[in-house]
Amino acid sequence: MTFWTKSILALVLTGSAFLGLFAILELLGRKEKRFNPRTLRTIHRVNGYFFFVFYLFISYYCLKIMRGAGEELSARASLHGLLAVAAFFILCVKILILRSYRQYFSMVPTLGLGVFVLTLCTTATSAGYYFTMRGAGVVVPTVDSGEKLVRKGAEYFAKNCLDCHYVDRTQSKIGPGLKGLFERKTLPASGRPVTEENILEQLKNPVNVMPAYPDLTEEAFLALMAYLKNI
Ligand code: HEC
């Protein structure tokens, strides 16, 4: 899944959480009704079912990605997972009370608020984090396979680039040495600023004699960037 697919999923989930909260606040929290109460109740209920199904859908993909990461999760990813699981169980209890255990109805608004807050915390610890980093110009490889990604990048580099570039020194081999590339201000050959976009440009349209990599996948590129930031 790309960064943008994930962002859209997170936005839809957050939007649905806000819609649910808005409908119920308007229905139960406001004295002079602005909207038809029946419509508000229907919106809250239909949106609730959508939220539940969509939540399961996203969770399925998250579990798949986590399994694929193949190693211990980072602290942030663990917190993300824990918040998501907590939100889900509170939602289940809320639905159970509404459907079968009405004696506990007075707890429902509190539980609903719990689901809302936990959902926001869940997205904040994932999408929020990636958005903040993007804002700062850093593309973070998604889902905590950081280590694995660096290793993938190293493998890709060894296969495709190492013949011409040193990574442990700045002297030239056939092309310039790339040690500490991301700590420099400018790229060694073109003098352009060191950004991922400019490196991608070099890989697609090299400034001089370096071979081009037109078939480079986004995955390989992200791995390569993760690696180059670690040399
Ligand atoms: C056949 C040799 C060769 C291979 C293979 C090669 N490069 Fe280069 N690279 C060069 C040369 C020569 C330059 C100097 C600029 C030019 O010729 O385009 C260069 C320049 C660069 C620069 C600096 C660009 C700039 O704008 O200053 C980067 C970054 C780079 N290479 C990364 C890579 C990566 C990553 C790979 C592997 C995917 C790679 N190179 C594969 C020869 C190579």
Residues whose N, C-alpha, C, O or C-beta is under 5 A from the ligand:
A	BS01	HEC	N160 C161 C164 I174 G175 P176 L187 P188 A189 S190 G191 I199 Q202 P206 V207 N208 V209 M210 P211
